[in-house]
């Protein structure tokens, strides 16, 4: 899928950051391991409010334009006070907006409007 190249994803992340989301600075594009050596990427970051790593990747269904956030497993519990929960809610809101943004960009690409 050409809309998953690392260069395309980097452009989309740059465009998303330009929208002004406070937490978008934590996002980075990383190469995705693939069996066919294609230039696909993922979006990864480490949350600031809790030490959890996540990545954002497209759905695996053929023709799907949806994107999902996968949180890496934690080895220990992460108790959070109210201020950190509030900060986490902002980061999660940004991730939700990012997935919607990426879905719209992927659909535009498939529709020939990219």
N, C-alpha and C positions, 0 to 999 in steps of 0.2 A: 504494500500500500504506500504510494508515494507521499501521502500526507503524514507519514510517521518518520520521515528522515530526520536525523538530528538537526540539520540546518533548518528545516521547516519548523520543527518544534521550538528551536531557539528563537526564531522570528516570532512565533506565536507567543512565547513567554515574554519576549521583549514588548510586544504589543499589549499583553495583559498587564505587565508592570506599568506601562504608560497610562493605564486607566486609573492609577492612583491607589491601589490597594496597599495599605501599610505593611502587611506581612509578605507581599509578593517578592521581596528581596531574598527570601530563604529558598526560592525555587531555583533548580538548576537542571539542565538536560544532561542525561548520561546515556552512553551507548547501551543498547539492549543486546544481550547475548542471543544469537540466532543461529540456527543450524545451516542456513543458506548464505551466511556472511552478508546479509543485506544491511543497509545503513539505517536501521530503525533505532529509535531512542525511547527513553522513558523520562518522566519528570520526577525528580526526587528532591527531598529536603529533610531536614531535621527540625521538628517543632521547637520553638523557643520556650514555650511555657511548660513543657514536659519533655523529657529526653526520649522521644519516640521518633523513629525514622519511618517515612512513608514513601510510596511512589505512586504516581498517577499513570495509568496505562489505558489504552482503548479496550473496549469489549472485544472478545475473541470471536464473536459470531460474525460470519461473513456478511459484509454489507452494513454492519452496525456502525453508527457514528457515536455511540455512547462511550463515556469514559468513567473510570472508577478509581477510587483511592484505596490503596491497600496499606494497612498499618503493619509494620514489622512486629513480630512478637516481642514481648518484654519478659525479662527474667525475674523482675521484682515488681512489687506493687508500687503505685505512684500516687500517694496521697497528695491532694492539692487543696490549698486554702482558697478562699473566695476570690482573691485577686488573681491567682493563677488560673482558676476555672474561668474567670471572665476573659483573661488573655487567651486561653485555649479556645473559647467560643469564637473569638475574633479570627483565630487561625483557621478553625473549622469552617467558618462562614466564607473565608477567602478560598479555601479548597473547594467548597461547593460552587462558588462563582467560577473558579477556574475550570471545573469539569463542564459546566454549562457553556463557558466560553470555547473550550476545546471542541465540544460537540457541535457548536454552531460553525466553527471553522472547518471541521471535518465534513460537515454536511455541505457547506459552501464549496469545498474542494470537489466533492463528488458531483455536485450540481454544475460544476464548471464556473463557479463564481469566485474562485480564490484569487 
